[in-house]
């Protein structure tokens, strides 16, 4: 799924053209944004900022998880992993849910600090 479609799904479809204009069309580019960039891309509504923040945090978590080798890759010889099944959809869903929960908790903590 493309970043522009993700934006539409969280209610930011009207800002998608600005993201595209600025070259923010990949998950990696979206993950580079921080709160200070939200006004630059046309996200000024607090609810939309929160939704975008949660999306970005979820993407960052996924990037961190894919950058870290899995335990089986660290302990098994290279040729043994050929028979290993890929990550299951259920595990992926659990990881995504965990990252969304963590992002919500971080957003709440940030709001409370204000």
N, C-alpha and C positions, 0 to 999 in steps of 0.2 A: 504494500500500500504506500502511496506517495505521501510526502509531507503535506502537500496541498490538500489531499483528501482528508488527512488527519485533522488539519485545521478546520475543514468544513464540519467534521464530526463533533468538534468541541465548540461549535458556534462561531468560528472565526473565518468562515468562508469569504466574507466581504473583505478581509485583510489579506487573503491569499495572494492577490495580485502584487501587493507591496512586498511580501516575502519573496515572490518570484522575481520581482524587479531588483531586489537586493541580493539575489543569488542564493537565497536560503531555501533550497529545494531538496536537500538530503538530510537524513537524520543527524549526521555528523555536524552539518552546518547549523541545524536547529539547536543541537546540544551546546553550541558555542555561545548562544544568547544568554544574557543574564537580565535581571530585573530592570536595569538601567536602559536596556535596549528595547523594552516593550513599547515605549512611546514612539521610538524611531520607526517601528514597524506598524504603527497605527493601532496598537492595543492600549486603550486608555481606560476602559471599563474595568472596575475592580473584579467582577465575576469572571470576565474574560481573561484578565491577568492571572487569576488563580488557576483557571483551566489550562492556560498556556504553561504556567509554572509546573503544574502536575504532569503535563505531557512531556516537558523537557526533562524533568527529574526521572520519569520512567525511561526515557531514551538513554539518559546518562547511565542509569543502573544497568540497562541491557548492554550498553557499550562496555561498562566495567566488567560485567560478567563474561562477555565474549572475549575480552582481552586477557582474562586469567585462564590458564590451562586447567582443565578439569583434573581431578585427582587421578582418574584412570590414565590420563595422558602422561602424568608425571611418573607413575610407577610401572606402567606396562611398556614392553619393547615396542618400537614403532610398527612392526608388522602385526602385532597382536591386536591393534586397534582396528584393523580392516574388518574384522568380524563383529565389531561392536555396533550395536544398534544406535541410531541417532537419537538425540534428545526427544523425548516423547512430548506430544501436545499437552498432556496433563501437567508435566513438569514445567513446561514453558508457561502455561497458564498460572501455575502457582507462583512462579518467579515474577511474572508480570503483576499479579495481584499483590505480592509482597512489596514490590517496588512502588506500586501506587499507594499502598498503605503507608509506607515509609515517607513518600513524598508528601502525603496529606499531613502526617505528623510533623514533618519539617515545616510545612507551610503554617500550621497552627502555632508551632513554637515561634516562628518568625513574627506572626501577627501579635502574639502575646508580648513579645519583646518591645513592640512599638508602643 
